[in-house]
Amino acid sequence: MDLDLRFPALSDLRKRAQHRIPHFAWEYLDSATGTESVKHLNRAALDGVRMLPAALDGEFTPDLTTPLLGQDHAAPFGIAPIGMSGLIWPGAEAALARLGAHRNIPYCLSTVATRLPEEIGPLAGDKGWFQLYPPRDPNIRTDLLKRAKAAGFRVLVLTVDVPAPSRRERQLRADLAFPPRKTPRMIMQTVLRPEWALRTLRMGVPRLRLMEEYKRLDGNAPSTGHAGYLLRVNPDWDYVAALRAGWDGPFVLKGILRPDDARRAIDAGVDAVWVSNHAGRQFDGAPASVDVLPDIRATVGPDYPLIADGGVESGLDILRMIARGANFVMLGRAWHYALAALGPKGAAHLDHILREDMIANMMQLGLVSPREAGLRLWPAKNVGEM
Ligand SMILES: Cc1cc2nc3c(=O)[nH]c(=O)nc-3n(C[C@H](O)[C@H](O)[C@H](O)COP(=O)(O)O)c2cc1C
């Protein structure tokens, strides 16, 4: 089957995904919080970034290779951390880690994954990043960092935009709990998706395995509730300093939208800032990530690495983020729509779509490297603002 003919764009994979996974898993993946205005804004703002194509540039070959945090990556995009990935598609963490290693793009494992760092780290090769939701107990923190390092994760990412749970009304309506409850409604939804159900049976009910291990060790953790949230603290700059001192390798802050926070991150020895509004899942009053990038770029200067995410669906979107000031772009939901649609070959197909779309658009724009995208912004005054 020629996947390009049947699934030429992410939207085709997304459509199929919805018919292959139970309603509660779909709601978990696809939802945001509040009226989901941020989710829609991310899309609208990306569409609003316009660039002028080039003419008469002669022959050239675009090259997607992009350096970041001491490595060359095959393209300027990677796989953002998604908690409970394995609920969306059984085996998701392993499939995406393998994809990262084979296609030479970063894969970031979430603290609240359904698989342990020891299982996933080796699959990601040297492309593994470990995302931390900050444990309250310093002993757990130290142990977690030690385990992530021993499992081969090269980059540590501290997520700072989840100070507390958000409402996520669609998830509430879908009766979603971790681990999933076996209510008649859920069982019915599962029966309607036999491939997902059989794979889940084979792999075991998705659980927050890492967090559950620590919950048993943490005497202070309340006995009921979501293991992930029970262990977390709302970090501060002292926490950032402690992590900086405790991690020998690149260290990233994820979930920054304010230029002053980005400035402070540089002063705290953070190696890259990840500009993100958490895909609209935390705060429905935030601006689009792509809209705050120019101010943050102006604050951190031309050379400091900025990673960005939020609503990216195509190679053109990746170029738009870069044009606005990002060095590197991550996608979250997209990989999971692709996995849910076609399994691991869906994720590989998405990697192909993104690269081909980047190259097609770079040809239109006369760009040899994605990092030149800012030169094509229209109106051009945006360049001066950056
Ligand atoms: C279902 C889901 C779960 C997520 N879980 C995490 C997580 O565990 N840790 C984290 O730092 N970010 C998490 N995020 C945010 C993503 O890492 C990323 O910032 C966001 O999905 C990017 O936007 P996009 O999905 O539009 O590409 C999650 C996002 C989604 C959609």
The ligand as an SDF file (V2000), in Angstrom:
LIG
                    3D

 31 33  0  0  0  0  0  0  0  0999 V2000
   -2.0330   13.5400   25.8130 C   0  0  0  0  0  0  0  0  0  0  0  0
   -0.9040   14.4670   26.1880 C   0  0  0  0  0  0  0  0  0  0  0  0
   -0.0880   14.1540   27.2680 C   0  0  0  0  0  0  0  0  0  0  0  0
    0.9880   14.9790   27.6000 C   0  0  0  0  0  0  0  0  0  0  0  0
    1.8290   14.6120   28.6210 N   0  0  0  0  0  0  0  0  0  0  0  0
    2.9080   15.3730   28.8990 C   0  0  0  0  0  0  0  0  0  0  0  0
    3.8460   14.9540   29.8790 C   0  0  0  0  0  0  0  0  0  0  0  0
    3.7090   13.8940   30.5010 O   0  0  0  0  0  0  0  0  0  0  0  0
    4.9000   15.7690   30.1230 N   0  0  0  0  0  0  0  0  0  0  0  0
    5.0880   16.9510   29.4550 C   0  0  0  0  0  0  0  0  0  0  0  0
    6.0700   17.6570   29.7110 O   0  0  0  0  0  0  0  0  0  0  0  0
    4.2330   17.3570   28.5040 N   0  0  0  0  0  0  0  0  0  0  0  0
    3.1650   16.5810   28.1980 C   0  0  0  0  0  0  0  0  0  0  0  0
    2.3120   16.9800   27.1940 N   0  0  0  0  0  0  0  0  0  0  0  0
    2.6360   18.1710   26.3890 C   0  0  0  0  0  0  0  0  0  0  0  0
    3.5270   17.7870   25.2040 C   0  0  0  0  0  0  0  0  0  0  0  0
    4.8030   17.4000   25.6320 O   0  0  0  0  0  0  0  0  0  0  0  0
    3.7070   18.9440   24.2300 C   0  0  0  0  0  0  0  0  0  0  0  0
    4.1100   20.1010   24.9350 O   0  0  0  0  0  0  0  0  0  0  0  0
    2.4430   19.2570   23.4300 C   0  0  0  0  0  0  0  0  0  0  0  0
    1.6960   18.0940   23.1920 O   0  0  0  0  0  0  0  0  0  0  0  0
    2.8060   19.9220   22.1090 C   0  0  0  0  0  0  0  0  0  0  0  0
    1.6700   20.2910   21.3870 O   0  0  0  0  0  0  0  0  0  0  0  0
    1.0430   19.3980   20.1980 P   0  0  0  0  0  0  0  0  0  0  0  0
    0.4500   18.1800   20.8450 O   0  0  0  0  0  0  0  0  0  0  0  0
    0.0230   20.2900   19.6060 O   0  0  0  0  0  0  0  0  0  0  0  0
    2.1790   19.0380   19.2750 O   0  0  0  0  0  0  0  0  0  0  0  0
    1.2220   16.1650   26.8620 C   0  0  0  0  0  0  0  0  0  0  0  0
    0.3880   16.4910   25.7840 C   0  0  0  0  0  0  0  0  0  0  0  0
   -0.6480   15.6450   25.4390 C   0  0  0  0  0  0  0  0  0  0  0  0
   -1.4920   15.9910   24.2220 C   0  0  0  0  0  0  0  0  0  0  0  0
  1  2  1  0
  2  3  1  0
  2 30  2  0
  3  4  2  0
  4  5  1  0
  4 28  1  0
  5  6  2  0
  6  7  1  0
  6 13  1  0
  7  8  2  0
  7  9  1  0
  9 10  1  0
 10 11  2  0
 10 12  1  0
 12 13  2  0
 13 14  1  0
 14 15  1  0
 14 28  1  0
 15 16  1  0
 16 17  1  0
 16 18  1  0
 18 19  1  0
 18 20  1  0
 20 21  1  0
 20 22  1  0
 22 23  1  0
 23 24  1  0
 24 25  2  0
 24 26  1  0
 24 27  1  0
 28 29  2  0
 29 30  1  0
 30 31  1  0
M  END
$$$$
